[in-house]
Amino acid sequence: MATLVMATMTGAQASELKLIAGGSLAGLFKELGPQFEKASGHTLSIHFDSTPNIIGRINAGAPFDVVVVPADVFEDAAAKSHLADRAINVARVGYGVIVRAGAPKPDLSTPDAFKTALLKANSIASVPASAAGAYIAKVYERLGIAEEMKAKTKVQTAPTAIAPAVAKGEAELGIFLANVFDAPGIELAGPFPAELQQELVFPAAVATDAKEPAAAKALIDFLQTPAAVATISAAGMTPG
């Protein structure tokens, strides 16, 4: 299967492929992008963004060929109309909490302990305007601490900014998808407690008006190859 996929990709005419991807996948595509370009001969032009901005970008008519985005994008009817019906789940990942390297790690083992840790924290770095941020907000509401968390949240411009903010001491905790926490100066305090944990799924789909549909299909095929699956796993995500 992998040999057939590689042969199909390398046999296609080289193209510049426009990809829209979730902001929390920036680190993953830093590895996957060059792998795909080497295997296929295509070049990738990637726009990373938050879910609300991705939906806005798609609905505004921005040109793109393929997406690898949070499943929440597909819940917007207008955005979904710009995407092919057949979407392939590429990866999924749960939520975690980080502290500055060497700092005490709070108890996150139960919802009550998790709630106590959040209330004790002076500040929390996150990206509220995102699919992950929306789920985190629901967790806060479930715990009855939504208002308290609004005051504590240090809003970051992108998922990749959360770990540096914690490492620099600008925020006591960082809360987001666990795969964005592979960075220096921080330590994983732990995942969300099982009762509050949920995985965010990232499907891939070709644009209905893609200018490079063959290259878009080649990327989706590549993301299912053993090499890509291994990279996804190494990035702290579950393939598929």
N, C-alpha and C positions, 0 to 999 in steps of 0.2 A: 504493500500500500504506500509506504513512504517513498519507495523508488518511483512508483507511478506518479505520485504527486510532484516530486522533484522534476521528473521528466516533463510533466505538463507545464510547470512553471518556467523551466529553462527554455522550453520550446516556444513560449509566447514572446511576442514583440515587446521589447523593453518600453516601459511607460513610466510617467510620473503619477503616482497614486496619491490622491488626497484622502487622508484618514482623519476622522474626528474621533477622539478618544477621551475617556473619563480622566480627569486630572490626577486621580490616584494611580493611574497606570503609567505615569511618566517614567518611573524607575524601571518598570517592566519592559517598556518599549525601547529604553536605552540599550537593553540587551537584545530584544527581539528584532528591532528595526534593522540593525546591521546584518543579523543572521538572515533575515528575509531578503534584503537587498543582494547579499552575496549569493543566496540560493536561486533567486529568480531573475536577477538582472534589472528588476524594476527599482525605482527610487521612491522613497516615502516622504511625503510632506504631511506632517502631523500637527493637528491643532488640538491641544489639550484644554479642557475646560470643565466647569461645574455643570451639573445636570440642568439647572434652570437656563444657563447660558447656551448649553448645547441645544436645548429645545428651541430657544429663541433663534439661534443661528440657523438651524434646519428650517424653521418656519419662515425665516426671512428670505430664504432662497439662496443662501450661500452655497457655492458649488462644492460637492464632495462626492467621493466614489463609494466609500465604505465607512462603517462606524464600528467601534468596539466601546460600548458605553453601558452605564448602569441600566438595569432592566426598567427603571422608572421612566426612562425616555420613551419606551414603547407604550407606556400608559397614557401618553399624550396623543390623542387621536390625530391631530394635525401632523405632528412629527412622524407618527407611525405611517401615515399615508405616503411619506417620502421614502419609506424603507420597504425592501422586498419582504414578502410574507414569510419567507423561510429564514428564521434567525437561528444561529448556532451559538449555544452557550460555550464561551471560551474559558472563563475562570470565575471563581467565587471566593469570597474571603469574609471572615468575621471581624469583630470589633475588639479593640484593646486599649489599654491605658499605659502611658509611659511616664517616667520620672527622670529627673536629671541624674546622670551617672553618679553613683555613690549616695544618693538620697534614700531615706527610708521608703520602703515600698508599702503602700497601704493594703489592707486586707480587702480583697475583692471577691471573696469566695461565695458570698450570698447576696441577695438583693439588699438586705438590711445593712450589711457591711459595706457594700458598694455605695449605698446612699450616704452612710456616715462619712466615708472617704471623700465623697464629692462635696459634702457640706463643710468638711474641715479644710478643704483646699482653698487657698487664697485666690487662685486664678487657674483657669483651664484654657489651653489653646485648642482650637478646633476650627472647622470651616462650616458654619451653620447653613450657608446657602449652597447646599449640595444634597445629593441623594442620601449619602451617609449622615450628613448633618440633620436631615429631616428625620431619619430613624433615631438618632441620638436624642433629638428633641422629644420624640414619642416616649423614649425611655425615661427622660426627666419627668414628663407628664405622668407616666405610670407610677413613678416613685413619689409624686406630689411635690417636686422641687423645681418646677419649671421656672418660676419667677426668680428664685435664688440663683439658678444657673445662668440666667440672662445677665445678671450683674457680675458674675465671676468670669464669663467667657471672654477670652482675648481672641477676637476674630482674626483669622489668618487669610491671606489672599489666595493661597493654594495649599493642598494637602502636604506638599513637600516643604512648606514653611513651618509646619507644626513641630517637628523634631528639633530644628535649630532654635525655635523660640524657647523650648524647654531646656535645651542644652545651655543656652545663654542665661537662663534664670529669669526670662521674661514671663514665664508661666510655670506654675508649680507642677501641673499635670498636662498631658496631651491626650486627647481622646479622638480616635478616628479608626479607620480601617487598619488592621494590624500590618498589612503589607507595606505601608508607607513609613514604618518605623525602623527601617534598616539604615541607621545613620549614626555617626559618632556622637559621643557626649550624652547619650540617653540610654536608659535601660527599660525593658518591658516590665511593668509592674504586674501585668497579667491580662488575660482576656476578660471580657464581660462575664459575670456569673451565668451559668447555663440557662437559668430561667429568663434571662434578658438577652441572651446571645441570638444573633441572626446573621445569616450570610447575605452579602450583597452580590448579586449575580451580574456578570458582564457578558451580554450576548453580542455577537457580531452579525451585521447584515449589510447587504449591498444596497446602494441608493437606487431608487426606481429609475432615475435619470442619469445614472453613472456614465461618465464619458469613457471610463476605463473599466467596464464590467468584467472583462477577462482577468485583468490584474487584480481587481477586487476579490474575485472568486479565488484567485491564486493565494492571496493573503489569508483568506479564511481557511483554505486547505492547509496552508503552512502552519497555522496556529493549532492544527490538530495533529501535526507530525510528532514523533517521539522527541525530537530535539526541542521543539517549542514547548511541549508538555513538561519536559525536564526543566526548562528555564522558568516556566510558570510555577512549578513546585518549589524551585530554589528561591523564588521571590516571595515565598510565604503564602502562596495562594493555592487553592485546589483547582486543578484543571477540570474543564467541562461544566 
